[in-house]
């Protein structure tokens, strides 16, 4: 490639001229090229180059067998982005796209000395960064050297691309206009026949259709009906033309139909519009319409679906009856299971109380029977807690905690539960992920799942517990669709797995594959209820003889602030005449609370509902230092009563109690203290004291 030099070794005569390319010739150090120093060039080359440079049109010189390319400004413009790198180099090397056409022609002229010309030759040429079609008219003329032979070829060319492409476009517009005229002529020739055929087809459809067809104005006046009206609704065409269709509409569907007609006037079409039309005999038929308005009227086709609607209604009624039957069966199973478990518990209590009545009972045996009663009450409370968890009616006390910390604390208990021959692996990250849920119910759910895994492994195997954030879209564990972020707690065992037949029933209450007396079937239902009531989910993935993975999803929460340390209230040994208003509608529970608090030195007063309690306070509220109210009351609930007391008597604390309440399950305690039933006298006394002490500290 030529190398530019500000001071040529052999000056080129200025008379060479040639615009920018002439300057390029003068500024190039030709001595470093295969052509040699300019002063050594033969006169024939200099003369031919001067002719090329000073030609106004596109001109080039291909010199020697290597076809060295020298050209003028116009040729450089035609080359596009390959100029000026192509100047002074062999043409076959730099014009690789058109060289297969031009190079043989140049070689032929050099060999024979016969020039020639070509018109409108199309060639694909790379320029301006892309391949494009170009069209050229050009001539080749031989240049004779000093030895008498032919040393070069002179190219004179005109680019015809724009003209030829324009001619082609014009010609195509004319292959196309003629074809369009031909097609139009053919269409016009068959248009009348097509119109006649379609009109006949439409008329046949209008006459033979089993669906009713209608044309009416936008204000509902019928202008045309097909014969199907007579078969379906009993009306003759003469009775319908000019009649307002609104006179045939069922009164309950009239406003709906009038609104539809009004929207149709604005151009709205209906794929389905249902209403009832009056038969001539006075009955009604359900019609499903498809409508399409034009500028003047509504065109509609209607299908009678009265029978389908009646069948669907009958099917829905049958399905509802089946659901009710299934509900009754489930309730029967549930109550039967509860009765079975509680009969066992009551047997222990009844036997213990009978033995306690014996006069010759030793103090050691008396303590044993009392302990048996207390333990049985605890087991009964656990059964009711599991039932409430499944029914999502337990009173949860959600707080923000880290499941990983709870699992670490439970690790030793779980290891004891599963046994020494079960390997326990805990995959728990160092960084804690927080959830909002009831931590005690969470612990119970984990224990229930661990016991279930232990039984599935028959005391031998491996149990893996993992904690981490939910990984959305994970192939290994597709999480359920739930709003917000979740934390995942999974438990995988190597046990016997769950058969597909049983997989859909494992969370049902009292469902168990264990033998009689080996389980209540409430463990997994408690986990299910806890997950649902906490705003989470529980899923199971199992394969027979390969093991099972239970995955618990709980709503993720931000890290809690450090809680303030609160000094626990001292247990109240004696009430010292403190006034307590008890609100309880159950006579036995109310009497027990009255006697218990009286024995502890309180002065209790009993009210059986909210209105009676407010009346007692209205007489003299200063008698009472605390109100102890059940949540489930006739009329006003305990929470509503507590709010009313807070509004009227801001200085009077309220403690609530409940064993079950859908209000508490759905809305919580609204910040009031809560004592769960069944409760002990010590628990009641401690909570009353704590409520009074806490309220007093806030006031002071």
Beta strands, then each sheet from edge to edge (+ up, - down):
strand 1: 58-63
strand 2: 68-71
strand 3: 116-127
strand 4: 130-144
strand 5: 150-159
strand 6: 212-216
strand 7: 222-225
strand 8: 270-278
strand 9: 284-293
strand 10: 298-304
strand 11: 399-402
strand 12: 422-427
strand 13: 434-437
strand 14: 461-469
strand 15: 486-493
strand 16: 537-543
strand 17: 547-557
strand 18: 579-583
strand 19: 603-607
strand 20: 626-630
strand 21: 653-658
strand 22: 673-676
sheet 1: 2+ 1- 5+ 4- 3+
sheet 2: 7+ 6- 10+ 9- 8+
sheet 3: 11+ 13- 17+ 15- 14+ 12+
sheet 4: 11+ 13- 17+ 16-
sheet 5: 19+ 18+ 20+ 21+ 22+
end
